[in-house]
Structures are given as C-alpha cells and as structure tokens.
Amino acid sequence: MRLIYYCSIYCLAGASFKQTFNNQNMRYTIISGTDRPGSNTKKVANNYLRLLQEKGVDVQLLSLETDAVFAKDGQFTELAQTYLYPTDKYIIVMPEYNGSFPGVLKLLIDKSDVKNAWWNKKALLTGVATGRAGNLRGMEHLTGSLMHLKMMVHHNRLPISMVDRILDAEGNITDEGTLKAIGQQLDEFIGF
C-alpha cells in the first residue's frame, strides 16, 4: 500500500514538473487581429504582452497592421517563419467586425502553411468591442475555424466590452476587474 502511495506521489510530481518544464519552453505569439492603425485591439494586445513578460513567458507580438500580410512576395514567408511556424501557443486579440472577426485575420490564416502554422497548436481568444458583448460572436466564429485547423482552443474566451472606457491615455487597462480576469485567463492558458 505504501509503495502505491509513494509511486502515486512521485508520478504526480513528475507530471507536474514535466508540465511546468514544457510550458517554460513554449513559444507564445500574441496576434493583434486587425489592420486598423491605432486600434484599441493593439492596446489590449500590448497589455497582454506586458503581463506575460512579467510572468517570464517567451512571447512576441504580431500586429496585423503590417503590409506583409497582404504581400505576394517573400515578406509573408518571412512573417510566417518569424511569428507563426515556431509558435506553440497563440493569444489572439480581435475586435468585432460586422458581428464576426476581421478579414485580415482570416487572410493571415488562409495564406499560411496551415500544417506548420496552426495544426495541433493551442489558442486563447480575447474579443474586444466598444459595445456590450465583447465580440462573443466573432470568438465563436473563430473557434470553429481554429478547431477545423486541428487547434485546441482554451475554454476561457474573454470578451472585453466597452474597451474604450477601460483604457487610459497611454493604452493601459485601468479596470481592476478586467485585469484580474486577464490574469486568471493567462494563468490558466500557461498551464493548458
């Protein structure tokens, strides 16, 4: 009986260590999912970047404001090799566009080598809107597309409503409830 108990404790500790070790070696990319200059989406994405860096996570930010998304030459290939192919976990922050997600985000997915960029990777979604729903429909639409791409989408999809009211002049989130919700979401995703 004691042997089983010690084996169970050892196995659990080993699994926990392995999970922690593996998550520390993961590469994260935050995608600011709009090409609109000066967007609230990018401001929220920058808050995610700062919070993950404070947690010691290896993270980079891809803003879709770049012309490389639309390029037909090597610019897109370079973007994909830098931001998409080495990524293990994506955090996608996206605004509501006509009850869904922006076309530039769909273009990014469609132009990439789907197997190398998306298959068997993990995603965390955050919707932003100046309205009340925080892009719930857009997150639902994107979830279906990502699952079609064999991705694992984390259950805690965060809708950030009235985004224009929770950002200060420098683009920092000032609402404590929102910061707490993001912190919980990120902690869960790091362990996912």
C-alpha positions as a Markdown table, in Angstrom:
| # | Residue | x | y | z |
|---|---|---|---|---|
| 1 | Met | 0.0 | 0.0 | 0.0 |
| 2 | Arg | 2.8 | 2.4 | 0.9 |
| 3 | Leu | 4.6 | 1.6 | -2.3 |
| 4 | Ile | 1.5 | 2.6 | -4.3 |
| 5 | Tyr | 1.2 | 5.8 | -2.3 |
| 6 | Tyr | 4.8 | 6.8 | -2.9 |
| 7 | Cys | 4.6 | 5.8 | -6.6 |
| 8 | Ser | 1.5 | 8.0 | -7.0 |
| 9 | Ile | 3.2 | 11.0 | -5.3 |
| 10 | Tyr | 6.3 | 10.5 | -7.4 |
| 11 | Cys | 4.3 | 10.2 | -10.6 |
| 12 | Leu | 2.2 | 13.3 | -9.9 |
| 13 | Ala | 5.3 | 15.3 | -9.0 |
| 14 | Gly | 7.0 | 14.1 | -12.2 |
| 15 | Ala | 4.0 | 15.0 | -14.3 |
| 16 | Ser | 3.7 | 18.4 | -12.7 |
| 17 | Phe | 7.5 | 19.1 | -13.2 |
| 18 | Lys | 7.2 | 17.9 | -16.8 |
| 19 | Gln | 4.2 | 20.2 | -17.5 |
| 20 | Thr | 6.0 | 23.2 | -15.9 |
| 21 | Phe | 9.2 | 22.4 | -17.8 |
| 22 | Asn | 7.4 | 22.0 | -21.1 |
| 23 | Asn | 5.4 | 25.2 | -20.6 |
| 24 | Gln | 8.5 | 27.2 | -19.9 |
| 25 | Asn | 9.9 | 26.2 | -23.2 |
| 26 | Met | 6.8 | 27.1 | -25.2 |
| 27 | Arg | 6.9 | 29.9 | -27.6 |
| 28 | Tyr | 3.9 | 32.3 | -27.4 |
| 29 | Thr | 2.7 | 34.7 | -30.1 |
| 30 | Ile | 0.1 | 37.4 | -29.4 |
| 31 | Ile | -1.8 | 38.4 | -32.6 |
| 32 | Ser | -3.4 | 41.8 | -32.7 |
| 33 | Gly | -6.1 | 40.8 | -35.1 |
| 34 | Thr | -6.8 | 44.0 | -37.0 |
| 35 | Asp | -5.0 | 46.1 | -39.5 |
| 36 | Arg | -6.7 | 49.3 | -38.3 |
| 37 | Pro | -3.9 | 51.8 | -37.2 |
| 38 | Gly | -4.0 | 52.9 | -33.6 |
| 39 | Ser | -6.7 | 50.4 | -32.6 |
| 40 | Asn | -7.9 | 49.5 | -29.1 |
| 41 | Thr | -7.2 | 45.9 | -30.1 |
| 42 | Lys | -3.4 | 46.6 | -30.3 |
| 43 | Lys | -3.6 | 48.5 | -27.0 |
| 44 | Val | -5.2 | 45.4 | -25.3 |
| 45 | Ala | -2.6 | 43.1 | -27.0 |
| 46 | Asn | 0.2 | 45.2 | -25.6 |
| 47 | Asn | -1.3 | 44.8 | -22.2 |
| 48 | Tyr | -1.2 | 41.0 | -22.7 |
| 49 | Leu | 2.4 | 41.3 | -23.9 |
| 50 | Arg | 3.4 | 43.2 | -20.7 |
| 51 | Leu | 1.5 | 40.8 | -18.4 |
| 52 | Leu | 3.1 | 37.7 | -20.0 |
| 53 | Gln | 6.6 | 39.2 | -19.9 |
| 54 | Glu | 6.1 | 39.9 | -16.2 |
| 55 | Lys | 5.3 | 36.2 | -15.8 |
| 56 | Gly | 8.6 | 35.3 | -17.5 |
| 57 | Val | 6.9 | 33.9 | -20.7 |
| 58 | Asp | 8.8 | 33.9 | -24.0 |
| 59 | Val | 6.3 | 36.0 | -26.0 |
| 60 | Gln | 6.2 | 38.1 | -29.2 |
| 61 | Leu | 3.6 | 40.4 | -30.7 |
| 62 | Leu | 2.4 | 40.2 | -34.3 |
| 63 | Ser | 0.4 | 43.2 | -35.3 |
| 64 | Leu | -1.6 | 42.8 | -38.5 |
| 65 | Glu | -1.1 | 46.5 | -39.3 |
| 66 | Thr | 1.9 | 45.3 | -41.4 |
| 67 | Asp | 1.7 | 45.2 | -45.2 |
| 68 | Ala | 3.5 | 41.8 | -45.1 |
| 69 | Val | 0.1 | 40.1 | -44.5 |
| 70 | Phe | -1.0 | 41.3 | -48.0 |
| 71 | Ala | 2.3 | 40.8 | -49.7 |
| 72 | Lys | 2.7 | 38.3 | -52.5 |
| 73 | Asp | 6.5 | 38.0 | -52.3 |
| 74 | Gly | 8.9 | 36.9 | -49.6 |
| 75 | Gln | 7.6 | 39.3 | -47.0 |
| 76 | Phe | 4.8 | 37.0 | -46.0 |
| 77 | Thr | 7.1 | 34.0 | -45.9 |
| 78 | Glu | 9.4 | 35.9 | -43.5 |
| 79 | Leu | 6.4 | 36.9 | -41.3 |
| 80 | Ala | 5.3 | 33.2 | -41.1 |
| 81 | Gln | 8.8 | 31.9 | -40.3 |
| 82 | Thr | 9.2 | 34.5 | -37.6 |
| 83 | Tyr | 5.8 | 34.5 | -36.0 |
| 84 | Leu | 3.7 | 31.5 | -37.0 |
| 85 | Tyr | 5.8 | 28.4 | -37.5 |
| 86 | Pro | 7.9 | 28.5 | -34.3 |
| 87 | Thr | 4.8 | 29.3 | -32.2 |
| 88 | Asp | 3.3 | 26.7 | -29.8 |
| 89 | Lys | 0.6 | 28.9 | -28.3 |
| 90 | Tyr | -1.3 | 31.8 | -29.8 |
| 91 | Ile | -3.2 | 34.5 | -27.9 |
| 92 | Ile | -5.5 | 36.2 | -30.4 |
| 93 | Val | -6.9 | 39.6 | -29.5 |
| 94 | Met | -9.5 | 40.7 | -32.0 |
| 95 | Pro | -12.2 | 43.3 | -32.5 |
| 96 | Glu | -15.7 | 42.8 | -33.7 |
| 97 | Tyr | -16.1 | 43.4 | -37.4 |
| 98 | Asn | -19.7 | 43.1 | -38.5 |
| 99 | Gly | -20.6 | 40.5 | -36.0 |
| 100 | Ser | -17.5 | 38.4 | -36.6 |
| 101 | Phe | -13.7 | 38.7 | -36.8 |
| 102 | Pro | -11.6 | 40.8 | -39.2 |
| 103 | Gly | -10.9 | 39.6 | -42.7 |
| 104 | Val | -7.2 | 40.4 | -42.3 |
| 105 | Leu | -7.1 | 37.7 | -39.6 |
| 106 | Lys | -8.8 | 35.2 | -41.9 |
| 107 | Leu | -6.3 | 36.2 | -44.6 |
| 108 | Leu | -3.4 | 35.5 | -42.3 |
| 109 | Ile | -4.7 | 32.0 | -41.7 |
| 110 | Asp | -5.5 | 31.3 | -45.3 |
| 111 | Lys | -2.2 | 32.5 | -46.7 |
| 112 | Ser | -0.1 | 30.5 | -44.2 |
| 113 | Asp | 1.1 | 26.9 | -44.5 |
| 114 | Val | -1.7 | 25.6 | -42.3 |
| 115 | Lys | 0.0 | 22.4 | -41.1 |
| 116 | Asn | 3.1 | 24.3 | -39.9 |
| 117 | Ala | 1.4 | 27.4 | -38.6 |
| 118 | Trp | -1.7 | 26.0 | -36.9 |
| 119 | Trp | -2.1 | 22.2 | -36.7 |
| 120 | Asn | -2.0 | 20.8 | -33.1 |
| 121 | Lys | -1.2 | 24.2 | -31.5 |
| 122 | Lys | -3.1 | 26.0 | -28.8 |
| 123 | Ala | -5.1 | 29.2 | -28.9 |
| 124 | Leu | -6.5 | 31.6 | -26.4 |
| 125 | Leu | -9.1 | 34.1 | -27.6 |
| 126 | Thr | -10.0 | 37.6 | -26.4 |
| 127 | Gly | -12.6 | 39.7 | -28.1 |
| 128 | Val | -12.8 | 43.5 | -27.8 |
| 129 | Ala | -15.6 | 45.8 | -28.6 |
| 130 | Thr | -16.9 | 49.2 | -27.6 |
| 131 | Gly | -20.3 | 47.6 | -27.3 |
| 132 | Arg | -21.7 | 45.2 | -24.7 |
| 133 | Ala | -20.9 | 41.8 | -26.0 |
| 134 | Gly | -17.1 | 42.0 | -26.4 |
| 135 | Asn | -17.2 | 40.2 | -29.7 |
| 136 | Leu | -18.7 | 37.0 | -28.4 |
| 137 | Arg | -20.0 | 36.0 | -31.9 |
| 138 | Gly | -16.6 | 36.7 | -33.5 |
| 139 | Met | -14.8 | 34.5 | -30.9 |
| 140 | Glu | -17.4 | 31.8 | -31.6 |
| 141 | His | -16.8 | 32.0 | -35.4 |
| 142 | Leu | -13.0 | 31.9 | -35.0 |
| 143 | Thr | -13.2 | 29.0 | -32.6 |
| 144 | Gly | -15.0 | 26.9 | -35.2 |
| 145 | Ser | -12.3 | 27.8 | -37.8 |
| 146 | Leu | -9.4 | 27.1 | -35.5 |
| 147 | Met | -10.9 | 23.7 | -34.4 |
| 148 | His | -11.2 | 22.9 | -38.1 |
| 149 | Leu | -7.4 | 23.6 | -38.3 |
| 150 | Lys | -6.9 | 20.9 | -35.6 |
| 151 | Met | -6.2 | 23.5 | -32.9 |
| 152 | Met | -7.0 | 23.3 | -29.2 |
| 153 | Val | -8.9 | 26.4 | -28.2 |
| 154 | His | -8.8 | 27.2 | -24.5 |
| 155 | His | -12.3 | 27.4 | -22.9 |
| 156 | Asn | -11.8 | 30.7 | -21.2 |
| 157 | Arg | -12.5 | 33.1 | -24.1 |
| 158 | Leu | -12.6 | 36.6 | -22.6 |
| 159 | Pro | -15.0 | 39.2 | -24.0 |
| 160 | Ile | -13.8 | 42.7 | -23.2 |
| 161 | Ser | -16.7 | 45.1 | -23.5 |
| 162 | Met | -16.7 | 48.9 | -23.5 |
| 163 | Val | -13.0 | 48.7 | -24.2 |
| 164 | Asp | -12.7 | 52.4 | -24.9 |
| 165 | Arg | -13.8 | 53.1 | -21.3 |
| 166 | Ile | -11.2 | 50.9 | -19.6 |
| 167 | Leu | -8.1 | 52.2 | -21.4 |
| 168 | Asp | -6.2 | 55.3 | -20.2 |
| 169 | Ala | -4.5 | 57.8 | -22.5 |
| 170 | Glu | -1.4 | 55.6 | -22.7 |
| 171 | Gly | -3.4 | 52.5 | -23.6 |
| 172 | Asn | -3.1 | 50.8 | -20.3 |
| 173 | Ile | -6.1 | 48.8 | -18.9 |
| 174 | Thr | -7.2 | 50.6 | -15.8 |
| 175 | Asp | -10.2 | 48.4 | -14.7 |
| 176 | Glu | -9.2 | 46.1 | -11.9 |
| 177 | Gly | -11.9 | 43.5 | -12.7 |
| 178 | Thr | -10.7 | 43.3 | -16.3 |
| 179 | Leu | -7.0 | 43.0 | -15.2 |
| 180 | Lys | -8.0 | 40.2 | -12.7 |
| 181 | Ala | -9.9 | 38.3 | -15.4 |
| 182 | Ile | -7.0 | 38.6 | -17.8 |
| 183 | Gly | -4.6 | 37.4 | -15.1 |
| 184 | Gln | -6.7 | 34.4 | -14.4 |
| 185 | Gln | -7.1 | 33.7 | -18.1 |
| 186 | Leu | -3.3 | 33.8 | -18.7 |
| 187 | Asp | -2.5 | 31.6 | -15.7 |
| 188 | Glu | -5.0 | 29.0 | -17.0 |
| 189 | Phe | -3.5 | 29.2 | -20.5 |
| 190 | Ile | 0.1 | 28.8 | -19.3 |
| 191 | Gly | -1.0 | 25.6 | -17.6 |
| 192 | Phe | -3.0 | 24.4 | -20.7 |
